[in-house]
Amino acid sequence: MKRQAYRPILITDASRSQDDQLTSRQRRYVAMMGVRVACVIVGAILVGTRAPLLWLWLPLVALGMVLIPWLAVLLANDRPPKEQHRLASRYRAQPAADVPPRSLTTEEAPHKVIDAEP
């Protein structure tokens, strides 16, 4: 059996640490909630000034106030998928084509006959 060439594991192949992932998710959450606060403020200003096309702007702002927290929570709890072990895919044993299987066929297998009558 031919051995595969050794490939070193590079540090650039490593995934981000748990702390880095948590920090980036927290920043994304705070940014999205900041957009929500902006939607609340813009909605209050629009209602207070009786802006033209209020019937168009107010539902858009309300939609932002409702959807953004939901999306922020989903994205804050989302983690990148776990990778398969790097070494498992690189050093998986390849079955040889010319090696016969190790199990016995039904003709070769010794079998025991149990008879109900003595």
N, CA, C and O atoms as a GROMACS GRO file, in nm:
protein
  472
    1MET      N    1   0.084  -0.116   0.000
    1MET     CA    2   0.000   0.000   0.000
    1MET      C    3   0.090   0.123   0.000
    1MET      O    4   0.180   0.136   0.082
    2LYS      N    5   0.064   0.212  -0.091
    2LYS     CA    6   0.145   0.332  -0.105
    2LYS      C    7   0.100   0.436  -0.002
    2LYS      O    8  -0.019   0.462   0.015
    3ARG      N    9   0.196   0.494   0.067
    3ARG     CA   10   0.166   0.595   0.168
    3ARG      C   11   0.148   0.730   0.102
    3ARG      O   12   0.221   0.765   0.010
    4GLN      N   13   0.053   0.804   0.151
    4GLN     CA   14   0.032   0.939   0.100
    4GLN      C   15   0.140   1.031   0.154
    4GLN      O   16   0.193   1.010   0.263
    5ALA      N   17   0.171   1.132   0.077
    5ALA     CA   18   0.270   1.229   0.121
    5ALA      C   19   0.218   1.306   0.242
    5ALA      O   20   0.099   1.337   0.251
    6TYR      N   21   0.307   1.336   0.332
    6TYR     CA   22   0.269   1.410   0.452
    6TYR      C   23   0.247   1.556   0.417
    6TYR      O   24   0.332   1.621   0.356
    7ARG      N   25   0.133   1.607   0.457
    7ARG     CA   26   0.104   1.749   0.438
    7ARG      C   27   0.089   1.812   0.576
    7ARG      O   28   0.004   1.769   0.654
    8PRO      N   29   0.170   1.912   0.608
    8PRO     CA   30   0.158   1.974   0.739
    8PRO      C   31   0.027   2.051   0.752
    8PRO      O   32  -0.029   2.097   0.653
    9ILE      N   33  -0.020   2.065   0.874
    9ILE     CA   34  -0.140   2.141   0.902
    9ILE      C   35  -0.099   2.287   0.917
    9ILE      O   36  -0.013   2.320   0.998
   10LEU      N   37  -0.162   2.372   0.840
   10LEU     CA   38  -0.130   2.514   0.844
   10LEU      C   39  -0.217   2.585   0.946
   10LEU      O   40  -0.333   2.548   0.965
   11ILE      N   41  -0.162   2.686   1.010
   11ILE     CA   42  -0.240   2.763   1.107
   11ILE      C   43  -0.349   2.841   1.036
   11ILE      O   44  -0.450   2.875   1.099
   12THR      N   45  -0.332   2.871   0.909
   12THR     CA   46  -0.436   2.944   0.836
   12THR      C   47  -0.558   2.858   0.811
   12THR      O   48  -0.665   2.910   0.778
   13ASP      N   49  -0.545   2.726   0.826
   13ASP     CA   50  -0.660   2.635   0.811
   13ASP      C   51  -0.745   2.631   0.937
   13ASP      O   52  -0.857   2.580   0.934
   14ALA      N   53  -0.694   2.684   1.046
   14ALA     CA   54  -0.766   2.677   1.173
   14ALA      C   55  -0.888   2.770   1.169
   14ALA      O   56  -0.885   2.876   1.108
   15SER      N   57  -0.994   2.726   1.234
   15SER     CA   58  -1.114   2.810   1.241
   15SER      C   59  -1.094   2.919   1.345
   15SER      O   60  -1.002   2.913   1.427
   16ARG      N   61  -1.181   3.018   1.340
   16ARG     CA   62  -1.173   3.128   1.436
   16ARG      C   63  -1.204   3.077   1.575
   16ARG      O   64  -1.279   2.981   1.592
   17SER      N   65  -1.147   3.141   1.675
   17SER     CA   66  -1.170   3.097   1.813
   17SER      C   67  -1.314   3.129   1.854
   17SER      O   68  -1.381   3.211   1.791
   18GLN      N   69  -1.358   3.063   1.959
   18GLN     CA   70  -1.494   3.084   2.009
   18GLN      C   71  -1.513   3.229   2.055
   18GLN      O   72  -1.620   3.287   2.035
   19ASP      N   73  -1.410   3.286   2.117
   19ASP     CA   74  -1.420   3.425   2.163
   19ASP      C   75  -1.434   3.523   2.047
   19ASP      O   76  -1.513   3.618   2.054
   20ASP      N   77  -1.358   3.499   1.939
   20ASP     CA   78  -1.370   3.586   1.821
   20ASP      C   79  -1.507   3.575   1.757
   20ASP      O   80  -1.565   3.676   1.716
   21GLN      N   81  -1.560   3.455   1.749
   21GLN     CA   82  -1.693   3.436   1.692
   21GLN      C   83  -1.799   3.505   1.777
   21GLN      O   84  -1.889   3.570   1.725
   22LEU      N   85  -1.789   3.492   1.909
   22LEU     CA   86  -1.884   3.555   2.000
   22LEU      C   87  -1.877   3.707   1.990
   22LEU      O   88  -1.981   3.774   1.988
   23THR      N   89  -1.757   3.762   1.983
   23THR     CA   90  -1.740   3.906   1.972
   23THR      C   91  -1.801   3.960   1.843
   23THR      O   92  -1.869   4.063   1.845
   24SER      N   93  -1.779   3.892   1.733
   24SER     CA   94  -1.836   3.939   1.606
   24SER      C   95  -1.989   3.929   1.606
   24SER      O   96  -2.056   4.015   1.550
   25ARG      N   97  -2.044   3.824   1.669
   25ARG     CA   98  -2.190   3.813   1.677
   25ARG      C   99  -2.248   3.921   1.767
   25ARG      O  100  -2.355   3.975   1.738
   26GLN      N  101  -2.178   3.954   1.876
   26GLN     CA  102  -2.226   4.060   1.965
   26GLN      C  103  -2.223   4.195   1.894
   26GLN      O  104  -2.317   4.274   1.909
   27ARG      N  105  -2.119   4.223   1.818
   27ARG     CA  106  -2.112   4.349   1.743
   27ARG      C  107  -2.223   4.358   1.640
   27ARG      O  108  -2.285   4.463   1.623
   28ARG      N  109  -2.249   4.248   1.571
   28ARG     CA  110  -2.356   4.247   1.472
   28ARG      C  111  -2.492   4.272   1.539
   28ARG      O  112  -2.575   4.344   1.485
   29TYR      N  113  -2.513   4.212   1.654
   29TYR     CA  114  -2.638   4.230   1.727
   29TYR      C  115  -2.656   4.376   1.770
   29TYR      O  116  -2.763   4.434   1.752
   30VAL      N  117  -2.551   4.436   1.826
   30VAL     CA  118  -2.559   4.575   1.871
   30VAL      C  119  -2.584   4.667   1.753
   30VAL      O  120  -2.662   4.762   1.764
   31ALA      N  121  -2.519   4.641   1.638
   31ALA     CA  122  -2.540   4.725   1.519
   31ALA      C  123  -2.685   4.715   1.471
   31ALA      O  124  -2.746   4.816   1.437
   32MET      N  125  -2.739   4.594   1.469
   32MET     CA  126  -2.877   4.578   1.423
   32MET      C  127  -2.976   4.642   1.520
   32MET      O  128  -3.076   4.699   1.476
   33MET      N  129  -2.950   4.634   1.648
   33MET     CA  130  -3.040   4.698   1.744
   33MET      C  131  -3.026   4.850   1.736
   33MET      O  132  -3.121   4.922   1.767
   34GLY      N  133  -2.909   4.898   1.696
   34GLY     CA  134  -2.893   5.041   1.672
   34GLY      C  135  -2.979   5.087   1.555
   34GLY      O  136  -3.037   5.196   1.559
   35VAL      N  137  -2.987   5.004   1.451
   35VAL     CA  138  -3.074   5.036   1.337
   35VAL      C  139  -3.220   5.036   1.383
   35VAL      O  140  -3.300   5.118   1.337
   36ARG      N  141  -3.254   4.947   1.472
   36ARG     CA  142  -3.392   4.944   1.525
   36ARG      C  143  -3.424   5.072   1.602
   36ARG      O  144  -3.533   5.128   1.587
   37VAL      N  145  -3.330   5.117   1.684
   37VAL     CA  146  -3.350   5.242   1.758
   37VAL      C  147  -3.367   5.357   1.661
   37VAL      O  148  -3.450   5.446   1.682
   38ALA      N  149  -3.288   5.356   1.553
   38ALA     CA  150  -3.302   5.460   1.452
   38ALA      C  151  -3.441   5.456   1.387
   38ALA      O  152  -3.499   5.560   1.358
   39CYS      N  153  -3.493   5.336   1.364
   39CYS     CA  154  -3.628   5.323   1.308
   39CYS      C  155  -3.733   5.380   1.404
   39CYS      O  156  -3.828   5.446   1.360
   40VAL      N  157  -3.717   5.356   1.534
   40VAL     CA  158  -3.811   5.410   1.632
   40VAL      C  159  -3.806   5.562   1.632
   40VAL      O  160  -3.910   5.628   1.636
   41ILE      N  161  -3.685   5.618   1.629
   41ILE     CA  162  -3.670   5.764   1.630
   41ILE      C  163  -3.726   5.826   1.503
   41ILE      O  164  -3.796   5.927   1.509
   42VAL      N  165  -3.696   5.765   1.387
   42VAL     CA  166  -3.749   5.816   1.260
   42VAL      C  167  -3.901   5.806   1.259
   42VAL      O  168  -3.968   5.898   1.211
   43GLY      N  169  -3.956   5.699   1.311
   43GLY     CA  170  -4.102   5.686   1.318
   43GLY      C  171  -4.164   5.794   1.405
   43GLY      O  172  -4.268   5.850   1.370
   44ALA      N  173  -4.102   5.823   1.519
   44ALA     CA  174  -4.154   5.927   1.607
   44ALA      C  175  -4.146   6.065   1.541
   44ALA      O  176  -4.238   6.146   1.554
   45ILE      N  177  -4.037   6.090   1.471
   45ILE     CA  178  -4.022   6.218   1.400
   45ILE      C  179  -4.125   6.231   1.289
   45ILE      O  180  -4.185   6.337   1.272
   46LEU      N  181  -4.147   6.123   1.213
   46LEU     CA  182  -4.245   6.127   1.105
   46LEU      C  183  -4.386   6.153   1.157
   46LEU      O  184  -4.461   6.230   1.098
   47VAL      N  185  -4.422   6.089   1.267
   47VAL     CA  186  -4.555   6.109   1.324
   47VAL      C  187  -4.567   6.250   1.382
   47VAL      O  188  -4.671   6.313   1.368
   48GLY      N  189  -4.462   6.299   1.445
   48GLY     CA  190  -4.466   6.431   1.507
   48GLY      C  191  -4.472   6.544   1.407
   48GLY      O  192  -4.536   6.646   1.434
   49THR      N  193  -4.408   6.529   1.294
   49THR     CA  194  -4.405   6.636   1.193
   49THR      C  195  -4.514   6.620   1.089
   49THR      O  196  -4.530   6.706   1.002
   50ARG      N  197  -4.588   6.513   1.096
   50ARG     CA  198  -4.692   6.483   0.995
   50ARG      C  199  -4.634   6.494   0.854
   50ARG      O  200  -4.679   6.574   0.772
   51ALA      N  201  -4.533   6.412   0.831
   51ALA     CA  202  -4.460   6.414   0.704
   51ALA      C  203  -4.548   6.371   0.589
   51ALA      O  204  -4.643   6.294   0.607
   52PRO      N  205  -4.516   6.422   0.467
   52PRO     CA  206  -4.592   6.375   0.350
   52PRO      C  207  -4.563   6.226   0.327
   52PRO      O  208  -4.456   6.177   0.361
   53LEU      N  209  -4.658   6.158   0.269
   53LEU     CA  210  -4.650   6.013   0.244
   53LEU      C  211  -4.632   5.933   0.374
   53LEU      O  212  -4.563   5.831   0.376
   54LEU      N  213  -4.693   5.981   0.480
   54LEU     CA  214  -4.684   5.912   0.609
   54LEU      C  215  -4.741   5.771   0.599
   54LEU      O  216  -4.691   5.681   0.667
   55TRP      N  217  -4.841   5.749   0.517
   55TRP     CA  218  -4.900   5.618   0.498
   55TRP      C  219  -4.801   5.519   0.436
   55TRP      O  220  -4.816   5.398   0.451
   56LEU      N  221  -4.697   5.571   0.368
   56LEU     CA  222  -4.596   5.484   0.309
   56LEU      C  223  -4.480   5.462   0.406
   56LEU      O  224  -4.433   5.349   0.422
   57TRP      N  225  -4.433   5.568   0.470
   57TRP     CA  226  -4.315   5.560   0.555
   57TRP      C  227  -4.340   5.489   0.687
   57TRP      O  228  -4.255   5.414   0.735
   58LEU      N  229  -4.454   5.512   0.746
   58LEU     CA  230  -4.481   5.454   0.877
   58LEU      C  231  -4.485   5.300   0.875
   58LEU      O  232  -4.428   5.238   0.965
   59PRO      N  233  -4.550   5.236   0.777
   59PRO     CA  234  -4.543   5.089   0.774
   59PRO      C  235  -4.402   5.036   0.749
   59PRO      O  236  -4.365   4.931   0.803
   60LEU      N  237  -4.322   5.106   0.669
   60LEU     CA  238  -4.184   5.061   0.646
   60LEU      C  239  -4.102   5.068   0.774
   60LEU      O  240  -4.025   4.977   0.804
   61VAL      N  241  -4.118   5.177   0.848
   61VAL     CA  242  -4.046   5.191   0.974
   61VAL      C  243  -4.096   5.087   1.075
   61VAL      O  244  -4.016   5.027   1.147
   62ALA      N  245  -4.227   5.065   1.080
   62ALA     CA  246  -4.281   4.965   1.172
   62ALA      C  247  -4.233   4.824   1.136
   62ALA      O  248  -4.204   4.744   1.224
   63LEU      N  249  -4.223   4.796   1.007
   63LEU     CA  250  -4.172   4.666   0.964
   63LEU      C  251  -4.026   4.649   1.008
   63LEU      O  252  -3.985   4.541   1.051
   64GLY      N  253  -3.949   4.757   0.997
   64GLY     CA  254  -3.810   4.753   1.044
   64GLY      C  255  -3.802   4.730   1.194
   64GLY      O  256  -3.714   4.658   1.242
   65MET      N  257  -3.894   4.793   1.269
   65MET     CA  258  -3.893   4.776   1.414
   65MET      C  259  -3.932   4.634   1.456
   65MET      O  260  -3.891   4.588   1.563
   66VAL      N  261  -4.010   4.567   1.374
   66VAL     CA  262  -4.054   4.431   1.409
   66VAL      C  263  -3.956   4.326   1.358
   66VAL      O  264  -3.925   4.231   1.430
   67LEU      N  265  -3.908   4.340   1.236
   67LEU     CA  266  -3.823   4.236   1.176
   67LEU      C  267  -3.678   4.241   1.224
   67LEU      O  268  -3.614   4.137   1.238
   68ILE      N  269  -3.626   4.359   1.248
   68ILE     CA  270  -3.484   4.370   1.284
   68ILE      C  271  -3.452   4.298   1.416
   68ILE      O  272  -3.349   4.229   1.421
   69PRO      N  273  -3.531   4.309   1.522
   69PRO     CA  274  -3.496   4.232   1.644
   69PRO      C  275  -3.500   4.082   1.622
   69PRO      O  276  -3.416   4.009   1.675
   70TRP      N  277  -3.595   4.036   1.543
   70TRP     CA  278  -3.605   3.893   1.514
   70TRP      C  279  -3.480   3.846   1.439
   70TRP      O  280  -3.421   3.744   1.473
   71LEU      N  281  -3.441   3.921   1.335
   71LEU     CA  282  -3.321   3.885   1.260
   71LEU      C  283  -3.195   3.898   1.345
   71LEU      O  284  -3.103   3.817   1.332
   72ALA      N  285  -3.190   3.998   1.432
   72ALA     CA  286  -3.073   4.017   1.517
   72ALA      C  287  -3.053   3.898   1.610
   72ALA      O  288  -2.940   3.853   1.630
   73VAL      N  289  -3.160   3.848   1.667
   73VAL     CA  290  -3.149   3.733   1.757
   73VAL      C  291  -3.108   3.608   1.679
   73VAL      O  292  -3.025   3.531   1.726
   74LEU      N  293  -3.167   3.588   1.562
   74LEU     CA  294  -3.129   3.472   1.481
   74LEU      C  295  -2.982   3.476   1.443
   74LEU      O  296  -2.911   3.376   1.454
   75LEU      N  297  -2.935   3.592   1.398
   75LEU     CA  298  -2.795   3.602   1.356
   75LEU      C  299  -2.699   3.599   1.475
   75LEU      O  300  -2.586   3.552   1.461
   76ALA      N  301  -2.742   3.648   1.590
   76ALA     CA  302  -2.655   3.644   1.708
   76ALA      C  303  -2.637   3.502   1.759
   76ALA      O  304  -2.532   3.469   1.814
   77ASN      N  305  -2.737   3.418   1.741
   77ASN     CA  306  -2.727   3.280   1.787
   77ASN      C  307  -2.670   3.186   1.683
   77ASN      O  308  -2.646   3.068   1.712
   78ASP      N  309  -2.649   3.235   1.563
   78ASP     CA  310  -2.599   3.151   1.454
   78ASP      C  311  -2.449   3.135   1.465
   78ASP      O  312  -2.376   3.233   1.483
   79ARG      N  313  -2.404   3.012   1.455
   79ARG     CA  314  -2.260   2.984   1.454
   79ARG      C  315  -2.224   2.926   1.319
   79ARG      O  316  -2.309   2.870   1.250
   80PRO      N  317  -2.098   2.939   1.281
   80PRO     CA  318  -2.058   2.872   1.158
   80PRO      C  319  -2.067   2.721   1.174
   80PRO      O  320  -2.051   2.670   1.285
   81PRO      N  321  -2.093   2.649   1.067
   81PRO     CA  322  -2.104   2.503   1.081
   81PRO      C  323  -1.971   2.442   1.122
   81PRO      O  324  -1.864   2.490   1.086
   82LYS      N  325  -1.982   2.334   1.197
   82LYS     CA  326  -1.860   2.265   1.239
   82LYS      C  327  -1.799   2.194   1.119
   82LYS      O  328  -1.869   2.133   1.038
   83GLU      N  329  -1.668   2.204   1.110
   83GLU     CA  330  -1.598   2.138   1.000
   83GLU      C  331  -1.573   1.992   1.036
   83GLU      O  332  -1.564   1.955   1.154
   84GLN      N  333  -1.563   1.912   0.933
   84GLN     CA  334  -1.521   1.775   0.959
   84GLN      C  335  -1.374   1.779   0.996
   84GLN      O  336  -1.302   1.872   0.961
   85HIS      N  337  -1.333   1.680   1.065
   85HIS     CA  338  -1.193   1.677   1.107
   85HIS      C  339  -1.104   1.680   0.984
   85HIS      O  340  -1.123   1.601   0.891
   86ARG      N  341  -1.007   1.769   0.984
   86ARG     CA  342  -0.921   1.787   0.867
   86ARG      C  343  -0.843   1.661   0.834
   86ARG      O  344  -0.827   1.627   0.716
   87LEU      N  345  -0.795   1.593   0.935
   87LEU     CA  346  -0.711   1.477   0.910
   87LEU      C  347  -0.792   1.358   0.860
   87LEU      O  348  -0.737   1.271   0.791
   88ALA      N  349  -0.919   1.352   0.893
   88ALA     CA  350  -0.999   1.237   0.852
   88ALA      C  351  -1.012   1.232   0.700
   88ALA      O  352  -1.010   1.123   0.642
   89SER      N  353  -1.025   1.346   0.636
   89SER     CA  354  -1.040   1.344   0.491
   89SER      C  355  -0.907   1.328   0.420
   89SER      O  356  -0.903   1.275   0.309
   90ARG      N  357  -0.798   1.372   0.482
   90ARG     CA  358  -0.667   1.363   0.415
   90ARG      C  359  -0.605   1.225   0.424
   90ARG      O  360  -0.540   1.180   0.330
   91TYR      N  361  -0.626   1.158   0.536
   91TYR     CA  362  -0.558   1.032   0.558
   91TYR      C  363  -0.652   0.914   0.566
   91TYR      O  364  -0.624   0.817   0.637
   92ARG      N  365  -0.763   0.920   0.497
   92ARG     CA  366  -0.858   0.810   0.495
   92ARG      C  367  -0.798   0.695   0.414
   92ARG      O  368  -0.744   0.717   0.305
   93ALA      N  369  -0.806   0.577   0.466
   93ALA     CA  370  -0.750   0.461   0.397
   93ALA      C  371  -0.834   0.430   0.274
   93ALA      O  372  -0.956   0.419   0.281
   94GLN      N  373  -0.766   0.415   0.162
   94GLN     CA  374  -0.832   0.382   0.036
   94GLN      C  375  -0.836   0.229   0.022
   94GLN      O  376  -0.732   0.165   0.037
   95PRO      N  377  -0.953   0.171  -0.006
   95PRO     CA  378  -0.957   0.025  -0.022
   95PRO      C  379  -0.886  -0.016  -0.151
   95PRO      O  380  -0.901   0.048  -0.255
   96ALA      N  381  -0.809  -0.121  -0.140
   96ALA     CA  382  -0.737  -0.171  -0.258
   96ALA      C  383  -0.833  -0.247  -0.347
   96ALA      O  384  -0.920  -0.319  -0.298
   97ALA      N  385  -0.816  -0.232  -0.478
   97ALA     CA  386  -0.907  -0.295  -0.573
   97ALA      C  387  -0.879  -0.445  -0.589
   97ALA      O  388  -0.971  -0.521  -0.617
   98ASP      N  389  -0.754  -0.487  -0.570
   98ASP     CA  390  -0.720  -0.628  -0.595
   98ASP      C  391  -0.728  -0.714  -0.470
   98ASP      O  392  -0.702  -0.834  -0.478
   99VAL      N  393  -0.762  -0.661  -0.357
   99VAL     CA  394  -0.771  -0.738  -0.233
   99VAL      C  395  -0.913  -0.794  -0.220
   99VAL      O  396  -1.009  -0.717  -0.225
  100PRO      N  397  -0.928  -0.926  -0.204
  100PRO     CA  398  -1.062  -0.983  -0.190
  100PRO      C  399  -1.123  -0.945  -0.056
  100PRO      O  400  -1.050  -0.917   0.039
  101PRO      N  401  -1.254  -0.945  -0.046
  101PRO     CA  402  -1.317  -0.912   0.082
  101PRO      C  403  -1.286  -1.019   0.186
  101PRO      O  404  -1.260  -1.135   0.151
  102ARG      N  405  -1.288  -0.982   0.311
  102ARG     CA  406  -1.251  -1.074   0.418
  102ARG      C  407  -1.367  -1.161   0.464
  102ARG      O  408  -1.345  -1.261   0.532
  103SER      N  409  -1.487  -1.125   0.429
  103SER     CA  410  -1.600  -1.206   0.474
  103SER      C  411  -1.618  -1.327   0.382
  103SER      O  412  -1.580  -1.324   0.265
  104LEU      N  413  -1.675  -1.432   0.438
  104LEU     CA  414  -1.696  -1.555   0.362
  104LEU      C  415  -1.832  -1.550   0.293
  104LEU      O  416  -1.928  -1.494   0.346
  105THR      N  417  -1.837  -1.609   0.177
  105THR     CA  418  -1.966  -1.617   0.108
  105THR      C  419  -2.048  -1.728   0.173
  105THR      O  420  -1.999  -1.800   0.260
  106THR      N  421  -2.172  -1.743   0.130
  106THR     CA  422  -2.259  -1.843   0.192
  106THR      C  423  -2.212  -1.985   0.163
  106THR      O  424  -2.234  -2.074   0.245
  107GLU      N  425  -2.147  -2.009   0.048
  107GLU     CA  426  -2.098  -2.144   0.018
  107GLU      C  427  -1.977  -2.180   0.103
  107GLU      O  428  -1.961  -2.295   0.141
  108GLU      N  429  -1.892  -2.082   0.132
  108GLU     CA  430  -1.770  -2.109   0.206
  108GLU      C  431  -1.792  -2.110   0.358
  108GLU      O  432  -1.716  -2.173   0.431
  109ALA      N  433  -1.894  -2.043   0.403
  109ALA     CA  434  -1.915  -2.028   0.547
  109ALA      C  435  -1.959  -2.161   0.608
  109ALA      O  436  -2.053  -2.223   0.559
  110PRO      N  437  -1.893  -2.204   0.714
  110PRO     CA  438  -1.939  -2.325   0.782
  110PRO      C  439  -2.068  -2.292   0.857
  110PRO      O  440  -2.078  -2.190   0.926
  111HIS      N  441  -2.163  -2.379   0.843
  111HIS     CA  442  -2.290  -2.352   0.911
  111HIS      C  443  -2.332  -2.475   0.991
  111HIS      O  444  -2.292  -2.588   0.962
  112LYS      N  445  -2.409  -2.450   1.088
  112LYS     CA  446  -2.455  -2.552   1.178
  112LYS      C  447  -2.602  -2.573   1.155
  112LYS      O  448  -2.679  -2.477   1.155
  113VAL      N  449  -2.644  -2.696   1.135
  113VAL     CA  450  -2.785  -2.728   1.113
  113VAL      C  451  -2.844  -2.774   1.245
  113VAL      O  452  -2.791  -2.864   1.310
  114ILE      N  453  -2.950  -2.712   1.283
  114ILE     CA  454  -3.019  -2.752   1.405
  114ILE      C  455  -3.146  -2.820   1.365
  114ILE      O  456  -3.231  -2.761   1.298
  115ASP      N  457  -3.160  -2.943   1.405
  115ASP     CA  458  -3.277  -3.020   1.368
  115ASP      C  459  -3.367  -3.033   1.490
  115ASP      O  460  -3.318  -3.055   1.601
  116ALA      N  461  -3.496  -3.019   1.470
  116ALA     CA  462  -3.588  -3.025   1.583
  116ALA      C  463  -3.606  -3.168   1.632
  116ALA      O  464  -3.632  -3.190   1.750
  117GLU      N  465  -3.593  -3.266   1.542
  117GLU     CA  466  -3.610  -3.404   1.581
  117GLU      C  467  -3.474  -3.466   1.612
  117GLU      O  468  -3.377  -3.445   1.540
  118PRO      N  469  -3.468  -3.544   1.720
  118PRO     CA  470  -3.340  -3.608   1.756
  118PRO      C  471  -3.306  -3.725   1.670
  118PRO      O  472  -3.202  -3.788   1.690
   0.00000   0.00000   0.00000
